[in-house]
């Protein structure tokens, strides 16, 4: 898209604002060079990245990105195997540190990334190299003693020699023999040699080498012969120290040579991530949402991002679905030009991958170019009038627009004879319409308003104006042509009524009728809007009541469900106990041949069945067992009596067979899910279960987070963790019970 049109829409001001949200100069550079794209897949992907970054910041907070230095020169040296200095190595280590922290932030986050992981997973981390650089280098001017044992030894020896030479020089400074020759009892350094200040007139009294003279000439700085050798040794150690430092820097640099490509990749990735996060921060600051990509524009509560949020009036506007050319009318300073800029700017921002200040459900159409003839570009130097400047712009638009373009024209046809200007404007709008370009134009001409009323594909809109206060409301009213309100405003400001009436009488009859019609439509529209707002309030209250009743009903259903489950569980326990009694009696009956004893056992069985009978419980199994006992008794009568001992009966009441090791809470609210889970874990504890699966799904993660918060505090839980890959991963939590 052409920069001059984007500048008219103030696109460059927005990119400047986005750059201010960047933490790195790399991100700032990307932001300042940002332009709208025309590839639908790219735009969709960039919008998804921005939207996901907004969600991530809301969910897990700020990403650990701080400013990094320009590493381009460092990288070139590494590519040529040239060692880096201490400052450069620290800057490289800082890049590795930021990369590692971003990787850890990503891996330790419970947020489910779908788009930013493309960048985060490509980051390279090498903590060994990072640590070694920070361990060896204290600052850009200081290498640590711990960098090598040799460096530590050299510095230790030099400190010992420096202490020795200071002792010798101090003995000279404070001796009875030489103290009278000394200018000041201070040891100093000249030409990297330790010296003492001597009065000029006594310079021959102390044998040694003069290294310097004070500005006044009254003091000479002498290195006494007694410390020549020590000074030489100190200088030799300094040379060795510098050589060792160079070796250490070379060694550290050699660690970076093999990973130069990784460093370049990290450098660029950090800049890209920083830029995406800056777009997200802009979106959060201006309450933006991700628009859908469609074949038309449909903005709901659109706001211009450069107008103060507390004073901007949102507009609803659509174009390209029911009509292709929109004509906006109304008084000056009523918001017509702002509407043009809002539509054009938001389309450009969305095509640049930014979320825009509109409500959810808004749509954009992708344009190959956005043309904007906005503002007065008259010029004395080029002898261009207002009309000529508009025509010059329109000629450029006519030569370059396509059926995929958006055309925005402010005060179409103005600056010349009204009748000719109006007809020229209508002709231009017809031409744009025939070529299937989407157009929004502002005008004061009634001819254009009338044309839009009577032709398909065209639509009127107006910027609302309060005649009581003589101030615009900035509300955009689609389908309603507006008026300049020249007569009403003039009368309010003091023009005599007689003059106003005369002016009105000079209007042609059709114009008077249209003005009256517009006024009636305006009043009806305002009344409808009021009723609509009132209806919306009522609907909101009804919806709130419905949700409340629905919640109460769901809670009641859950409680009823729990009662039924408990009843079923108790019934099953009773049935299990009865079956156990029956099985025990069978064994006793099979082990005896005593008819009398068999009859006693059978009577005991019947008594047991009568005692455990429950209303509604199916005892058909027990009755069939009872028949089996009767048949067994008859067999015993026909056999010889024999003595067999029967064992004691033990009835066990166990619940573990009826408790599932898995519970599904998908679709529940957090509060209800926790209540159900608490009761479930209580039953699992009684059944002596050690491990269960809690299914909560992935979704937004809110249900999982709520369940995890509860599990951390639960008296039943010893530990829990997310299920492994293939076992449900983030949609399932494994709970270990105490």
N, C-alpha and C positions, 0 to 999 in steps of 0.2 A: 504494500500500500504506500501511496505517496506521502512523504513526510509533511508536506505543507498542509495537507488536509487533516492529518493526525494532530498537527500543532494547533489548527483552528479548534479542534475538539478538546485541546489541552491534555492530550494523551501523554505528552512529555512531562507534564507536571505530576501525573500519577506515577510514572516510572521513577521520577525523582523521589517521591514519597516511599515507594517500595524499596528503593535503594537504601533509604534511611533505616529500614528495619533489618538490613543485613549486618552480620557480625564481622564479615571479612571483606577485604577490598575486592576479592574475586567475585563474591556474590554481588557487590555493588556494581562492578563492571558489567556483569550479565544483565542486571536490572536496567541499567542505563541504556543498554543496547537493545532492549526488548522491543520487538515489533509483532504485530498481529500475524498469525499464520492463516493459510487458506486450506491446508490439508485437514480433512475432517478427523482422521484417525489421530493425528498429532494433537489437535485441539482437544479431543475427547480425553486422550491420555494425560495431557498437561492439566486439564481441569480436574481429573480424578486424583492426580498427585497433590494438587493444591487442596482439594477437599479433604483428602485423607490426612494431610499435614495439619489442617485445622482441627480435625477430630482427635488426632494424636496429641496435639498441644493441650486441648481441653481435657483429655483423658489422663495423660502421663506427665504433662508439664513440658518445660523447655528442654531442648536438646543441648548437649554439652559442646557447643561450638564457640570458639573465641577467635580473635583476630590472628591471622598468620602473616608471615612476612612474604615478600616477593621472592620466590625461590627459583625463578627462571634462570638467573646467572649461576646459582649453585648447581642446578641440574646440568647446565652446559659443561661446567667444570668436571662434574662426576662422569659425564658421558665421555670426556677426554682423559679420564683418569688423573685429573689434577686434584691434589689434596686441598681440602677446605680449611679455613681458619676456624678458630674457636667459636666466633659469633655465628658463622654459617652452619657449623655442626649443631649448635644449640637450636637454631631455627628449624633444621631438618628433624631433630629430635622432638621438637614441639609439634610438628606435623604428625609424626608417628604417635605421639601421646594423644592428640585430638582424635586421630583415626581409631586408636584402641578404645578410647572412652566412648566413641560413637558406636563401635561394635558391641561393647559390653552393655551399653544403654539399650541397644536394639535386642540383644539376646536375652537380657534379663527382664524385658518388658512383657506384660501380658497382652498388650495391644496387638491386634491381628493386622499386620501390614500386608497389603496386596499390591501396592505400587512403589512405595519408597524402598522396599526391600531390594528392588533392582539396583539401587545405588548402595545401600548399606551393606549388602552381601558381597559387593565387589571391593570393599575397602580391605587394605592389607595391613596386618599388624605384626610387629616384631619387637616384643618387649625387651628381649635380650639386648638388642642394639640400642634401643631407646634408653634402657637403664645404664648401659655402659657409658654412653655419651654424658648423661646427667651425672653419673658417678665420677667421671674423669674431669669434667669441666664445671667450674664453679660459676664463672661469668665469662663474658666475651673477652675479658682481660686477665683472667686468672685460671690456671690449670691446677687441679687438686693435687696435693702431695700423694694422695692414694692412687693417682693415675698409673704409677709404676714404682717398684721398689728402688730402682736406680734414681729416679727423680727425688724420691724421699730422702735417699742417702746423700745426694748432692746438696740438697737444701739444708740438711742437718749439718753437714761439714761446713757449709758456707756460714751458717749462723754461728757455729763455734769460732770460726776465724774472725767473724765480725765482732764477736764479743771480746776476742783476744786483742784485736787492733784497737778497739775502743778503750780497753783497759790501759794499753800502752800510751795512747794519746792523752788519756785523762791524767796519767802520771806526769806527763810533760806539762800539761796545762796547769797543773796544781803544784808543780815542784817549786821549791824556793829559788832554784837556779834560773828557771825559764819563765816563771809566772809574770815577771815584770816586762817580758818582751811580748806578752800575749795581748791582743786587742780585745778579745772576748773569749771567755772560757766555754766555747761551743765547738764541738766536732762537726765538720761539714764535709760535703762531697763535691769534688770538682773533677771533671773528665773521668768519672767512674772510679775515682781514687779518694780514699779518706784523707783529709787534710785538716790543718789547724790555722786559725787567723792570727797573723803576726803583724805587729806594728812595722811600718815600712822602714823606719830608721834602725830597726834591729834585725832586719832580714838576714844579715850575714852572721848573726849570733847563733842561729839554728841551722845546722847542716841539713840540707835536703833539696828537693826540687820544687821550684815555684810553679804552680799550675794556673794561677789567676791573680788579678789585682782588682781591688774595689774601684767603683766609679770615681771616687774622690782621690784615689791613689794613696790613701793613708794606710790601707791594709793589703797585705799580700797573703796568699793561701799556699802554705808550704806543706809538702809531704816529707816528714822527717825520714832520714836514711834508715832509722830503726824499724820502720814499718814497710819498707820497700817490698820485701819478700812476701809479707802477709798480703799486701795489696795485690801483688802479682798472683798469688794463690787464689784470692777471692775472684779476680777477673777471669782466671782460668776456669774456676767452677761455674761462673756465670755463662761462659761460652759453652761448657758442657751441659748446663741446664737448658739453654736455648736449643741445643742439638737434640736433647732428650725430648723436649716439648715438640719439636718438629717431627720427631719419630712417632710420638704418641698421636699427633694429629694425622699423620700419614696412615698409621694403623687404624684409627677410627674411620678415616675416609675410605680405606680399603674395604671396610665392612659394608659400605654403602654402594660401591661400584656394581655388585651383582644385582642390587634391588632398585637400580635407578628407574627402570620402567614402572615398578610398583609405586615409587615415590611420585612420579609424574601423574600416574592414575589417581592416587590419593589426593594429590594437589587439586586436580580438576574436579574430582568427586565431592570434596569438601565444599568447593565453590558452588557446585550445582545444588547440593543439599541445603547450603546456606540460603541460596536464592529461593528455593521452593519454600523453605520455612519463612522467608521474608514475605512471600506472596500470601502464605497462610496467616501471618501476623496482621498484614494489611486487611485480609478478609475478616478476621476476628474483630479488628478495630472498627470496621465500617459495617458490621453485621451483614456480611455477604453470604450468598448461597451459590451452589453450583447450578447453572441453568442447563436445561436439556437442549440438545441440538435437534432442530427440526427444519421444516421448509418455510417457516414464518417466524415473525417476531411476536412474542406475547409476554410483556413485562407486567408483573403484578407488584404494585407498590414500589415502583422504581424510584431511586433517589440519586441525585447527582452527588458524587463523593466529595466534591470540592465545596459544597455548601454545608454550613454548620448543621450537624445532625438534629439539633433541637429546633432549628428554624425551617429546614427543608420540608416541603410538602410532597409526599409520595404521589406518583401518578400511575394509573393503569393505562396501558397503551398496547395495541396490537396492529400488525400490518403484514399483509401477504397471505392471509387466509380468506377473509370475506371481502377484502378490498386491497388494492395495490397502491393507491395514491391517497394520501391523507392531507387535507387542507386545514390548517389551524388558523383561526381568526380570533380577534379580541383586541382590547385596547393596548396601547404602548405600555411597556414595563409590566405586562400582565403575566409573563412567563412563557411566551411563545418561543423565544430564542433558547431559553433554558431547556425547554422540552426537546428541541432539535438536538442540542448538545448532549443532553442526557441519553437519548436513544443512540446517537452516533458513538459516543464515548463508551457506553456499556457494551455495545456490540464489539467495538475494537478491543476492549479489555478482555472480554470473554474469549475472543479469538487469539488473544495473547496468553491464554491459560490462567487468567485470574478469575476467581469467583467474584460476583458482582452484587451490589446492594439492591437486591430484589427478593421477593418472597419465594418460598418453595413452589415448584410447579411452573416457573417461568421458562420461556423458550427463546432461543436465538436461531437465526438463520446465518449460515456462513456466506460471507460476501468476498468477492475477489478484490473489491475496492470500496471505500466509503468516501464519496465526494461531498464536500461541504462548502457551499457558497454562503458564508456567514460573516457579517461585519462589513464595514464601509472601507474600501481600499482606494478612495479617490486620491489622486496625486497631482500636485501643482507642477512638479518637474516633468511628468509625462503627459500633462494636460488631460488626465483622466477624470471625468465626472463620476458621481456615484453610479449613474446608470451605465456608463461605459465600463466601469470596473466590474460591475455585475455581469455585463454581457461578455466581457473578456473571460471571466471565470466559467460562464456557461458554455462558451465555445470550447474551452479545454475539456469540460465535462462531456459535451456532445461528441467530441473526437475520441474519447477514451472509455466511456461507460459500456457495460454489457448487460445481458439479462440477469447477471449474477451480482449486480452492483446495487448499492444503497445510495440514493441521492437526497441530500438535504439542502434546501434552498430557503434562505431567510428573506422576507419581503420581496417575493417573486414579482417582477414587472414594475417595481417602484423606481422612482427617479426620473420619470418621463411623463408624457401626456397620459392621464389616468385611463382613458378609453383605449388608447393604443397599447399601453402597458398591460391592461387587463387581458386584452385579446391575445397579445404575445404570450402572456403567462399561460393562458388556456391552451394555446397551440403547443407550447413546450411540454406541459403536463400530458397532453394527448400523445405526443411523440414518445415520451418516456414510458407511458402506459403501453403503447403499441409494441415497444421493444421489450416489455415485461420486466422493466427495472422497478424496484420499489422506491417510492418517492414520498417525502414529507416536505411540505412547503408552508410557509406562513405568509399571510397577506391581509390587506385591509379592503380589497376590492370585492364588492357585492357580486360582480359578474362571475368571479371564480367560485364564490360560495354557491350561487345559483346553479352553476354548471355541475358542481359536485353533488347537489341534491338530485339532479335529473339524469345522471349518467352512472351506469353500473361500473363497478371497479373503483369508484371514487367515494370518499367519505369526508364529511365535515367533522371538525372538533373545535372546541373553544376553550379559552382560559377564563375561568369564572372571575367575575368582578363584583365587588360590593358597592352598590351605588350610594348606600348610606354613609359609608366611611370614605368613599372615593379611593379605595385601595383594592388591589387584586388579592384573591384568595389563593391563587396559583393552582387550584384544582383544575384538572383537565377533564372536560366533559365530551366524551366521544359521541358522535352522531348529532351533535347540536352545534349549528353555526353560531358564531359570536358576533358581537357588535363592537364598534369602536367607542360607542357611548359618547360621541362628540357633543351632541346637544345636551345630554343630561349632565355631563361634566362641566360644560360651559355655563349652564344655568346655575349649577351648584357653586361655581366659582364667581358668580356675580353678573354674568351677561343678562341684560333685561329680557323678561319673558316675551315681550313683543318681538324682539329680534329673533328669539328662538322659534317662535311660531311662524314668522315670515320665512325663516330658513327651512322649516319643515314643510311649508306649503310649496316651496320651490322643488321639492323632491318629486320625482315621477310617481304615479300611483302604484305601480308594481313594487317600487322600492319601499313605499310606506307599508304596503301589505306584508312584505317579507319581514320588515323590522318588527311589525306587530306579531307575526307568526313566531319569529325568533324569541320574542319576549314571553309569549305563552308557553313555548316549548321549554324555555329556560325555567320558568316558574314551576311547570309540571315536573320537570326533571329534579329540581331542588326538593319538591314535596315527596317525590318518589324516593329520593336518596334518604330523606329523613325516615320515611316508613321502612325502608330497607334496613337502616341501622337499628331501628326499634325491633324489627322482626329478628334481626341477627342476635340482638341481646336476648330475646325470648327463646330463640333456638338454642343459644348457649346455655341458658338456665335449664331448658328441657334436657339437653344433652348431659349436663352435669347431674341432673336428677336420675337420668337413665343409667349413667355409669355407677352412681351410688347404689341404686337398686340392684344393678347387675352384680356389683361386688358383694352386696349383702346376700343375694341369692346364691352366688358361687360359694360363699362361706357356709351357707346353710346346706347346700348340696354336698360339700366336702364333709361336714359333720355327719349328715345322714349316711353318706358312703362309709364313713368310719364305723358308725353303729352297725351297719349291715355286715361289714367285714369282720367286726368283733364278734357278732352273732354267729356268723359262719364259722369263725375260728373256734368259738366255744362249742358249737354243735359238733364240729369235727373231732374235738378233744373228747367229747362225751362218747361219740361213736367209736373212736379209737380205744377208749377205756373199756367199752362194752365188748368190742371184738377181742380184747386181751382177756377179759373175764371168760368169754365163751371158749377161746382157744385153750385156756388153762383147764376149764371143766372137761373139755374133750379129752385132754391128756389124762386127767384123773379117771375119766370114765373108761378109757381104753386100757388103763392099767389095773382095773378091778373086775373080778368075776362074781362079786358078792351082790346079789340082786337087791338086798335091802339097802346096801350102801349106794348102789347105783340110783335107786329111787330118791335117796336123800340128796345126792349130788344134783339130780334133775330138778328137784324141788328148789334147791338153792339157786340154780340157774334161773328158773322162772321168777323167783323173788328178786334176783338181781336185775332182770330185764324190766320188771315192773317199777323198780326204784329209779332206773335211769331213763325211763320213757319221758320224752319231752314233746310238748305240743308242736306239731309241724315237722318232727324229725322222722326221717324214713328209717324204719326198723326192719325192713324186709330182709336185710342180710342177717340180722339177729334171729328172726323167725325161722329162716332156712337152717341156721345153725341149731336152733332148738329142735327142729324136726330131725336133724342129724343125731341129736342126743337121744331122742325117743327111739329111733331105729337102733342106736347103739345099745340102749337099755334092753330092747327086745332080744337082741343077740346074746346079751349077758344072761338072760333068764334061761335060754336054751343051752347054756354051757354049764360045765361043772364049776362049783364054787372053788375058788382058789384064793389064797391070801396074798394080796398085793398092797403095798403101802403107797398111799398118795402123798405127794409133797405139798408144801404150803403154797398158796397163791399170792403173787406180788403184782399189784396193779400200778403201772407207771403212767404218769401224766406228763407228756412231752409236747412242747410247742415247736421245736426246731424244724419238724417236718413241714410245718405250714408257713414258715417265714421265707420269703424270697430273698436271695442275696443281691437283688438289684431293684432300684426304685427309679422311676422316670418322672421328672419334675418339669419337663419341657412345656412351655405355654403358661406356667403359673407365674403369678407375681412373686416378688422376693418374700414378702411377709407371709403369704399363704404357703409358699414352698418350704420356708423354714419351720412353720408350724407342723406341716405334714412330716417333714424330715425328722423333727424332734421325736414325734410319736413313733415313727418307724424305727429309729435307732434304739428307743426304749425297748421295743419288742425284740429287736435283734440282740440286745444285751441279755434279756431274759432267756433267749434261745441259745445263748452262748456262742453266737456267731463271732468270728474273728475279723472277717473282712467282707465289705460290701461295695457295690458300684453305685454311684449316684450319677444319673444321666441328667444333664442340664442343658446340653446343646451349646453351640458356639455363639450364634447371634451377635448381639452387641457386647456381650461379656458382663452385663450388669447382673444377670441371674447367677453366673458363676462367682462373681466377686462377692455377692451377698451371701451365697452358700459357704464360701471359703471363710468369710468373716465369722459366720456362725460356728463352723467346724473348729476354728481356732479356740473358741471359748467353751465348746461342748464338753460336758463331764463324761460322755461316752467315748470320746475320740482320743486315741494315743498319737496318731499321725495321719496325714493324708497327702496325696500327690496326684498330679494330672496323669491320666492313662497314657500308655505308650503308643507309638505309631502303629496303626492297624487295630488298636483296641478302643478307638474313640478319641484319642489324643485330647485336644482342648475342650471337647464336648462331654467328657466323662471324668469324674474324680474318683480315685480309689481311696476308700476310708478304712483305716485299721482301727479296730475297736479295742478298748482296754480289757 
